[in-house]
Amino acid sequence: MKIENTFGIEAKARVLFTYSSEDELRNAIAIIRQQYSHLPILHVGCGSNLLFLGDYDGVVLKSNIRGVRLLKEDSDEVTVEVGAGEVCDEFIGHAISRGWYGMENLSLIPGQVGAAAVQNIGAYGVEVQDVTDHVKGISLTDGTERIWRRDECRYGYRRSIFKEELWGKYAITRVAFRLSKHFEPKLQYGGLVRATEEAGFTKDTLTAEALRQIIIGIRQAKLPDPKLLGNAGSFFKNPIVPAEKADLLLRQFPDMPHYPAEGGTKLAAGWLIEQTGWKGRSLGPAAVHDRQALVIVNKGGATGQDILKLCQAIQHDVDKRFGIKLETEVNLIS
C-alpha cells in the first residue's frame, strides 16, 4: 500500500491502517498484536517530514483524528485541544478567526498537528513548545492512554521525547494549545519587521491575520509547493555550535548569519550550504532548491536513495569547508 509523503517518493508499506478515533486506533493495535507483532510500526501524518529510503517492510499507522475542543477560557487565554489529524496550518487559520493568538508565525508549515508536536516545528522565533499545554498519546503496545504536560515533552530545537525516547512507541492523538486572547506580534526573526513595514503596517496597526498572510507570502516566495515539486521543507537543522567555534568562523566569514541559542550559537544551515556552491545544483533527479538552499527537491522520479546521496554530498562539503556536521531535520526511514 502506497505511503503518502510530500517528497513524492514511491514507497509502499506491508500493512497500512488509517484511523479516525482512539477506539479505531486501539482496534488497529489489537490486530497488529495478533497478526503483525513481528513487524515494526511507523506512525505517519501527511508524510511531510519523512524520507523513505525504500519500501517500508512493516506496519504504517496514519492518523485522521479531527476536531477542535475548547477546554478552558478566561479573559486572557484559552486552552484548546486539537485532533492530531488536523492540518496544522488550517488550525492556525481557525484559531486566528476565533481570536486565539500565538501560532501566527508557524503559518503554512506543512503537516498535521500531531507531527508538529513530535517535531516541535518552528519558524520566525516561535516553536510549538511555546504554546503547548499538553499532549495525549496511545501506547502502540497495549493501547493505554498517556498525557504529557509540556515540561514532560523534553522539547528542544526540532526534538522532543516523542522523536527520541518514545519514537515508535506511542501514537499522538490530541494536542492541547494554550493561546492568548491578546495579539502580540513576534517580529524579531527573519526580517519580519521590514516585511510588515513594506506591507504598510506598524506594530500598532498590524493584525494577526495580516501577519499570517505576510508570513505565508514569504514562505511561498522562497519555498516550493510540495504538490508541484516534491520536498519536505527544511531538510537540515540549523547547527548550534560552541561560541568559540562561531567566533573562529566569524573571523574567517564576517558576514555569516548567526544567532544566540541555548548551548552556543545557531548558524544558518542554508547559508553554509550556499557557500559550498550547492544552491540550485542537481545530483541526478534530486536538487537543492534555487531559492532556498535548505530545501532538497524531487525534480521527478527521484528515489529516497537519490535524495540521500545528495544529502550526504552536501554534508561532506559543509564539513570539509566549515568543520560542521549538518544534521537532517527530515526523518530518514529505511
C-alpha positions in Angstrom: 0.0 0.0 0.0 1.4 3.4 -1.0 2.6 5.7 1.8 1.7 9.4 1.4 4.7 11.7 1.6 5.4 15.2 0.4 8.6 14.2 -1.3 6.5 12.3 -3.8 8.7 9.2 -3.3 7.2 5.9 -4.4 7.2 3.9 -1.2 4.9 1.1 -0.1 4.1 -0.4 3.3 3.5 -4.0 4.0 0.3 -3.1 6.0 -1.5 0.3 6.3 -4.1 1.3 8.9 -5.9 4.6 8.8 -7.9 5.6 11.9 -10.3 8.4 12.8 -10.7 7.9 16.6 -9.0 6.5 19.6 -11.2 3.4 19.5 -10.3 2.7 15.9 -6.6 3.1 16.8 -7.0 0.6 19.7 -8.7 -1.8 17.3 -5.8 -1.5 14.9 -3.3 -2.1 17.7 -5.1 -5.2 18.7 -5.0 -6.6 15.1 -1.3 -5.7 14.9 -0.6 -7.6 18.1 -2.5 -10.6 16.8 -1.3 -10.7 13.2 1.7 -8.5 12.7 3.6 -8.5 16.0 6.8 -9.4 14.2 6.8 -6.2 12.1 8.0 -2.7 13.0 5.4 0.1 13.3 5.7 3.5 11.8 3.2 6.3 12.6 2.7 9.0 9.9 0.6 12.1 9.3 0.9 13.7 5.9 4.4 12.4 5.5 5.7 16.0 5.5 8.9 15.3 7.4 9.8 11.8 6.2 12.2 10.5 3.6 11.6 6.9 2.6 14.8 5.2 1.5 12.8 2.3 0.1 9.6 0.4 0.7 8.7 0.0 4.4 8.6 -3.6 5.4 6.3 -3.0 8.4 3.0 -1.6 9.6 2.1 2.1 8.9 -0.5 3.8 11.1 -2.0 7.0 9.7 -4.0 9.4 11.9 -7.2 11.1 10.8 -8.4 12.2 14.2 -10.0 15.5 13.8 -11.8 18.0 15.9 -11.2 21.2 17.9 -12.5 21.4 21.5 -12.3 24.4 23.9 -11.1 23.1 27.3 -10.7 26.3 29.3 -11.2 30.0 28.8 -10.7 33.2 30.8 -10.3 36.9 29.9 -6.7 36.4 28.8 -6.3 33.0 27.2 -7.8 29.7 26.0 -6.7 26.1 26.2 -7.9 24.3 23.1 -7.5 20.6 22.3 -6.9 19.7 18.7 -7.1 16.3 16.9 -3.7 15.1 15.8 -5.0 14.6 12.3 -6.0 18.2 11.8 -3.8 20.1 9.3 -1.7 22.4 11.4 -1.9 25.4 9.1 -5.7 25.1 8.8 -6.0 25.1 12.6 -3.8 28.2 12.8 -6.2 30.0 10.4 -9.2 28.8 12.5 -7.5 30.0 15.7 -6.9 33.5 14.4 -10.6 33.7 13.2 -11.6 32.9 16.8 -9.3 35.4 18.3 -6.8 32.9 19.6 -3.2 34.0 19.1 0.3 32.7 19.4 0.8 30.5 16.4 0.8 33.0 13.5 4.5 32.7 12.8 4.0 28.9 12.1 1.6 29.6 9.2 2.0 27.4 6.1 4.4 24.9 7.7 3.1 21.6 6.2 1.9 18.7 8.3 -0.6 17.6 10.8 -0.9 18.8 14.4 0.4 15.5 15.8 3.5 15.7 13.7 4.0 19.4 14.8 4.1 18.3 18.4 6.5 15.4 17.7 8.9 17.6 15.6 8.5 20.8 17.7 8.1 22.8 14.5 9.2 26.4 14.5 9.6 29.4 12.4 10.4 33.1 12.8 11.2 32.9 16.5 8.2 30.7 17.5 8.1 27.0 18.3 5.2 24.6 19.0 6.6 24.2 22.5 5.8 27.9 23.2 2.1 27.3 23.0 1.7 23.6 24.0 -0.2 22.8 27.2 -0.2 19.0 27.0 0.0 16.1 24.5 -2.1 13.0 24.5 -1.0 9.7 23.1 -1.8 6.0 23.0 0.7 3.2 23.5 1.3 1.1 20.4 2.0 -1.8 22.7 -1.1 -2.1 24.8 -3.5 0.8 23.8 -3.3 2.7 27.1 -3.6 6.4 27.0 -1.0 8.8 28.5 -0.8 12.6 28.8 2.4 14.6 28.8 2.5 18.1 30.2 4.7 20.5 28.3 7.6 20.1 30.6 7.5 16.3 30.2 7.8 16.5 26.4 11.5 17.4 26.6 11.2 19.9 23.9 14.3 21.3 22.3 15.3 22.6 18.8 13.4 20.3 16.4 13.3 17.5 19.0 11.0 16.0 21.7 10.6 12.9 23.8 8.3 11.6 21.0 11.1 11.9 18.4 13.7 10.3 20.6 13.0 8.1 23.6 9.4 7.3 22.7 9.8 7.1 18.9 7.7 4.3 17.6 6.2 3.6 21.0 3.2 6.0 21.0 0.7 7.5 18.6 -0.1 11.1 19.3 -3.8 11.5 19.3 -4.5 15.1 20.5 -2.6 18.2 21.3 -3.8 21.0 23.6 -2.6 24.5 22.9 -2.7 27.5 25.3 -3.3 30.5 23.3 -3.6 34.2 24.1 -6.7 36.3 23.5 -4.4 39.4 23.1 -2.4 39.6 19.9 1.3 40.4 20.5 3.2 40.1 17.2 6.7 38.4 17.4 8.7 40.1 14.7 12.3 39.7 15.8 13.2 37.0 13.3 13.6 36.6 9.5 13.1 40.2 8.5 9.5 40.4 9.7 9.8 44.0 10.8 10.9 45.0 7.3 8.2 42.8 5.7 5.4 44.3 7.8 6.6 47.8 7.1 6.8 47.1 3.4 3.2 45.9 3.6 2.2 49.2 5.1 1.8 48.1 8.8 3.3 49.4 12.0 3.4 47.2 15.1 0.3 49.0 16.4 -1.8 48.5 13.2 -0.6 45.0 12.4 -3.3 42.3 12.9 -2.8 38.6 13.4 -4.4 37.8 10.1 -2.2 40.4 8.3 0.9 38.8 9.9 -0.3 35.4 8.9 -0.7 36.5 5.3 2.8 38.2 5.3 4.4 35.0 6.5 2.5 32.9 4.0 3.7 35.2 1.3 7.3 35.0 2.4 7.2 31.2 2.6 5.5 30.9 -0.8 8.2 33.2 -2.4 11.1 31.0 -1.3 9.7 27.5 -0.7 8.3 25.2 -3.4 4.8 23.8 -3.1 5.1 20.1 -2.4 2.2 19.4 -4.7 4.2 20.8 -7.6 7.7 19.9 -6.6 8.3 17.2 -4.1 10.0 18.3 -0.9 9.9 18.2 2.9 10.6 21.8 3.7 13.8 22.4 5.5 15.9 19.3 5.1 18.7 20.2 7.6 18.7 21.6 11.1 20.4 24.9 11.7 23.5 23.8 13.6 24.2 25.1 17.1 28.0 25.3 17.7 30.0 26.4 20.7 30.5 30.1 21.0 34.3 29.6 20.5 33.7 27.8 17.2 31.3 30.5 16.0 33.8 33.3 16.9 36.5 31.5 14.9 34.3 31.1 11.9 33.2 34.8 12.1 36.8 35.9 11.8 37.0 34.0 8.5 33.5 34.8 7.4 32.3 38.1 9.0 29.0 38.1 7.0 28.0 34.7 8.3 24.5 34.8 9.8 24.5 33.8 13.5 22.1 33.9 16.4 22.3 33.4 20.2 21.0 29.9 21.2 20.8 27.7 24.2 24.1 25.8 24.3 26.0 28.1 22.0 25.5 30.0 18.7 23.0 29.0 16.0 24.2 29.2 12.4 22.2 29.3 9.2 22.4 25.9 7.5 21.1 27.4 4.3 24.0 30.0 4.2 26.6 27.2 4.9 25.2 25.1 2.0 25.1 28.1 -0.3 28.8 28.9 0.4 29.7 25.4 -0.8 28.0 26.1 -4.2 25.2 23.6 -3.8 22.3 26.1 -4.1 20.4 25.3 -7.3 22.5 22.3 -8.2 21.3 18.8 -9.0 22.6 15.3 -8.4 20.6 13.2 -10.7 16.8 13.7 -10.2 17.4 15.3 -6.8 18.3 19.0 -6.4 18.9 21.8 -4.0 16.2 24.4 -4.5 17.3 27.5 -6.3 15.6 29.9 -3.9 16.3 28.2 -0.6 19.4 26.1 -0.1 17.8 24.4 3.0 15.3 22.6 0.7 16.1 19.5 -1.3 13.6 18.8 -4.1 12.5 15.8 -6.1 12.7 17.0 -9.7 10.7 14.0 -10.8 11.2 10.3 -10.4 13.8 10.5 -7.6 14.1 7.7 -5.1 14.8 8.1 -1.5 18.4 6.9 -2.2 18.8 9.6 -4.8 17.9 12.3 -2.2 20.1 10.6 0.4 23.1 10.7 -1.9 22.6 14.5 -2.4 22.2 14.9 1.3 25.4 13.1 2.0 27.3 15.1 -0.6 26.1 18.4 1.0 27.1 17.2 4.4 30.5 16.2 3.2 31.2 19.6 1.6 29.9 21.7 4.5 32.0 19.6 6.9 35.1 20.0 4.7 34.8 23.7 4.5 33.4 24.7 7.9 34.1 21.7 10.1 30.4 21.4 10.9 28.4 18.2 10.6 24.9 19.1 9.4 22.1 17.0 10.9 18.9 16.2 9.0 15.6 17.7 10.2 13.8 15.2 8.0 13.5 11.7 9.5 15.1 9.1 7.3 13.0 5.9 7.1 14.5 2.6 5.9 
